[in-house]
Amino acid sequence: MAFGNKEVLRNINFEIKEGEIFALIGPSGTGKTTFLRILNFLEKPIKGEIKYNGMKTPGVLDTRRRMSLLFQTPAIFNKSVFENVAYGLKVRGIEKKIVEKKVNEALNIVGLAGMENQNARTLSGGEAQRMAFARAIVYDPEILLLDEPTANLDPANVTKIEEIIKRIRNERRTTIVLATHNIPQVRRIADRVGILLNGELIEVNSKDGIFSKPKDARSEAFLKGEMIY
């Protein structure tokens, strides 16, 4: 992947397993967000291809409807919490009764039940992020892409968000790809880890493997804080 003459991503070749929490870690500016945007078909790579269930994607729109991308700073509409969460369902033309059921279920998962009628822009930072989570999961995506979902949140809300991530995976078997530079968070919730340095995926390993016996010396140096970018 390149922007102009600048190559942003290269040598990306790996498989994400169904139902896992895959953490993509690396310093800021190394291409994590671009990688998520490519997975979500918001950016098109210059070469290579993305396969879904081992096959070429049947169509961009059809595949994108199976996944959801939660940005670090999600958009918040100047409407009620309910209307914010219901937006994706209404765009899909879902029946009103089903919309109400799914929105209420999603708000319950993220701990915002009873706040349906509150204006979303009056929420605290942690509440707003949890509302964005509800909006991302309300239509049961098969894949959830998360871009630094707990950045700038206080420890209590970080814990709540991590509990939501684990609950979604455990209860719905949602495949989750998490881009972050929060190493302790990766230790707490990830199944497998990929390290992205200077736009190159240098290693993919189990969580235990990446922290106890990394395959690449650069991985070990990065995790120990010995490499400065």
C-alpha positions as CSV (number, residue, x, y, z in Angstrom):
1,M,0.0,0.0,0.0
2,A,1.4,3.4,-0.9
3,F,0.3,7.0,-0.8
4,G,2.0,8.9,-3.7
5,N,5.7,7.7,-3.6
6,K,5.5,6.7,0.0
7,E,5.1,3.0,0.7
8,V,3.0,2.5,3.8
9,L,2.5,-1.3,4.0
10,R,4.4,-4.1,2.5
11,N,5.0,-7.9,3.0
12,I,1.6,-8.4,4.6
13,N,0.7,-12.1,4.3
14,F,-1.2,-13.9,7.1
15,E,-4.5,-15.4,8.1
16,I,-7.0,-14.2,10.8
17,K,-8.8,-17.1,12.4
18,E,-12.6,-17.2,12.9
19,G,-13.6,-16.3,16.4
20,E,-10.3,-15.0,17.6
21,I,-9.1,-11.7,19.1
22,F,-6.2,-10.7,16.9
23,A,-4.1,-7.8,18.1
24,L,-2.1,-5.8,15.7
25,I,0.6,-3.8,17.6
26,G,3.2,-1.3,16.7
27,P,4.2,2.3,17.3
28,S,2.1,5.2,16.1
29,G,2.3,5.9,12.4
30,T,3.4,2.4,11.4
31,G,0.3,1.7,9.3
32,K,-2.2,0.0,11.8
33,T,-5.1,2.2,10.9
34,T,-4.4,1.9,7.2
35,F,-4.4,-1.9,7.6
36,L,-7.8,-1.8,9.2
37,R,-9.1,0.5,6.5
38,I,-7.9,-2.0,3.8
39,L,-9.7,-4.9,5.6
40,N,-12.8,-2.8,5.6
41,F,-12.4,-1.9,1.9
42,L,-12.1,1.8,2.7
43,E,-8.6,1.7,1.0
44,K,-7.6,-0.4,-1.9
45,P,-4.1,-2.0,-1.9
46,I,-1.9,-1.5,-5.0
47,K,-1.4,-5.2,-5.3
48,G,-2.4,-8.4,-3.5
49,E,-5.9,-9.6,-2.5
50,I,-8.1,-10.1,0.5
51,K,-9.8,-13.5,0.9
52,Y,-12.9,-14.1,3.0
53,N,-13.4,-17.7,4.2
54,G,-10.6,-18.8,1.9
55,M,-12.2,-17.3,-1.2
56,K,-12.0,-14.0,-3.0
57,T,-14.5,-11.6,-1.6
58,P,-17.9,-11.9,-3.4
59,G,-18.3,-8.1,-3.5
60,V,-17.2,-5.1,-1.6
61,L,-20.6,-4.1,-0.4
62,D,-21.7,-7.6,0.6
63,T,-18.5,-8.2,2.5
64,R,-18.5,-4.9,4.3
65,R,-22.0,-5.6,5.5
66,R,-20.5,-8.5,7.4
67,M,-18.0,-6.4,9.3
68,S,-17.9,-3.2,11.4
69,L,-15.1,-0.8,11.9
70,L,-14.9,1.3,15.1
71,F,-12.6,4.3,14.8
72,Q,-10.5,5.7,17.7
73,T,-12.7,8.8,17.6
74,P,-16.2,7.7,16.5
75,A,-18.7,10.1,14.9
76,I,-21.5,11.0,17.3
77,F,-24.8,12.3,15.8
78,N,-26.7,15.1,17.6
79,K,-29.5,12.7,18.4
80,S,-30.5,10.3,21.2
81,V,-28.4,7.4,22.2
82,F,-31.1,5.1,20.7
83,E,-31.0,6.9,17.3
84,N,-27.2,6.7,17.2
85,V,-27.2,3.0,17.8
86,A,-30.1,2.3,15.5
87,Y,-28.6,4.2,12.6
88,G,-27.0,1.2,10.8
89,L,-30.1,-1.0,11.2
90,K,-32.4,1.7,9.8
91,V,-30.1,2.2,6.8
92,R,-30.5,-1.5,6.1
93,G,-34.3,-1.1,6.2
94,I,-34.8,-3.4,9.3
95,E,-38.3,-3.7,10.7
96,K,-39.0,-1.3,13.6
97,K,-39.7,-4.0,16.2
98,I,-36.4,-5.7,15.4
99,V,-34.5,-2.4,15.5
100,E,-35.9,-1.8,19.1
101,K,-35.0,-5.3,20.2
102,K,-31.4,-5.2,18.8
103,V,-30.7,-1.7,20.1
104,N,-31.8,-2.6,23.6
105,E,-29.7,-5.8,23.5
106,A,-26.6,-3.9,22.3
107,L,-27.1,-1.2,25.0
108,N,-27.4,-3.8,27.6
109,I,-24.1,-5.4,26.6
110,V,-22.2,-2.1,26.8
111,G,-23.8,-1.1,30.1
112,L,-25.9,1.8,28.8
113,A,-29.4,0.3,29.3
114,G,-31.8,3.1,30.4
115,M,-30.0,5.8,28.6
116,E,-31.8,5.4,25.3
117,N,-33.4,8.8,25.3
118,Q,-30.3,10.8,26.4
119,N,-28.7,13.1,23.8
120,A,-25.5,11.2,22.7
121,R,-23.4,14.4,22.8
122,T,-24.0,14.8,26.6
123,L,-22.3,11.4,27.3
124,S,-18.9,11.2,29.0
125,G,-16.0,10.0,26.9
126,G,-16.2,6.5,28.2
127,E,-20.0,6.3,27.7
128,A,-19.7,7.7,24.2
129,Q,-17.1,5.0,23.3
130,R,-19.4,2.3,24.7
131,M,-22.3,3.7,22.7
132,A,-20.1,3.5,19.6
133,F,-19.4,-0.1,20.5
134,A,-23.2,-0.7,20.7
135,R,-23.6,0.9,17.2
136,A,-20.8,-1.3,15.9
137,I,-22.3,-4.6,17.2
138,V,-26.0,-3.9,16.8
139,Y,-26.3,-5.7,13.5
140,D,-24.2,-8.8,14.6
141,P,-21.1,-8.3,12.4
142,E,-19.0,-11.4,11.8
143,I,-15.8,-9.3,12.0
144,L,-15.3,-6.3,14.3
145,L,-12.3,-4.1,13.5
146,L,-11.2,-1.9,16.4
147,D,-8.8,1.1,16.0
148,E,-7.3,2.0,19.4
149,P,-10.7,1.5,21.1
150,T,-9.5,2.6,24.6
151,A,-7.2,5.5,23.7
152,N,-7.6,8.4,26.1
153,L,-10.0,6.6,28.4
154,D,-9.7,6.3,32.2
155,P,-8.7,2.9,33.7
156,A,-12.3,2.1,34.7
157,N,-13.6,2.6,31.2
158,V,-10.7,0.7,29.7
159,T,-11.7,-2.3,31.9
160,K,-15.3,-2.0,30.8
161,I,-14.3,-1.9,27.1
162,E,-12.1,-4.9,27.4
163,E,-14.9,-6.8,29.1
164,I,-17.2,-5.9,26.2
165,I,-14.7,-7.1,23.7
166,K,-14.3,-10.4,25.5
167,R,-18.0,-10.8,25.9
168,I,-18.8,-10.2,22.2
169,R,-16.2,-12.7,21.2
170,N,-17.3,-15.3,23.8
171,E,-21.1,-14.9,23.3
172,R,-21.3,-14.1,19.6
173,R,-18.1,-15.8,18.3
174,T,-17.3,-12.5,16.6
175,T,-13.8,-12.3,15.0
176,I,-12.1,-9.2,16.4
177,V,-9.1,-7.4,15.0
178,L,-7.7,-4.9,17.5
179,A,-5.1,-2.3,16.4
180,T,-3.3,-0.9,19.4
181,H,0.0,0.2,21.0
182,N,-1.3,-0.8,24.5
183,I,0.9,-3.7,25.3
184,P,-0.7,-4.6,28.7
185,Q,-4.1,-4.6,27.0
186,V,-2.8,-7.1,24.4
187,R,-1.6,-9.3,27.3
188,R,-5.0,-9.3,28.9
189,I,-7.3,-10.0,25.9
190,A,-5.6,-11.1,22.8
191,D,-5.3,-14.7,21.4
192,R,-2.7,-14.0,18.7
193,V,-0.6,-11.0,18.0
194,G,1.0,-9.4,14.9
195,I,3.8,-6.8,15.2
196,L,3.9,-4.1,12.5
197,L,7.1,-2.1,12.3
198,N,7.8,0.5,9.6
199,G,4.8,-0.8,7.6
200,E,6.0,-4.4,7.6
201,L,4.4,-7.3,9.5
202,I,7.5,-8.8,11.0
203,E,5.9,-11.5,13.1
204,V,2.6,-13.3,13.8
205,N,2.6,-15.4,16.9
206,S,0.4,-16.6,19.8
207,K,0.1,-14.2,22.7
208,D,2.3,-16.5,24.9
209,G,4.8,-16.9,22.1
210,I,5.1,-13.3,21.3
211,F,5.9,-12.3,24.9
212,S,7.9,-15.4,26.0
213,K,9.7,-16.4,22.9
214,P,9.4,-14.1,19.9
215,K,10.6,-15.3,16.5
216,D,12.2,-12.0,15.4
217,A,14.8,-10.1,17.4
218,R,13.1,-6.8,16.4
219,S,9.9,-8.0,18.1
220,E,11.7,-8.6,21.4
221,A,13.4,-5.2,21.1
222,F,10.1,-3.5,20.5
223,L,8.3,-5.2,23.3
224,K,11.1,-4.3,25.7
225,G,11.0,-0.7,24.6
226,E,14.5,-0.9,23.2
227,M,13.6,0.3,19.7
228,I,12.7,4.0,19.1
229,Y,10.6,5.0,16.1
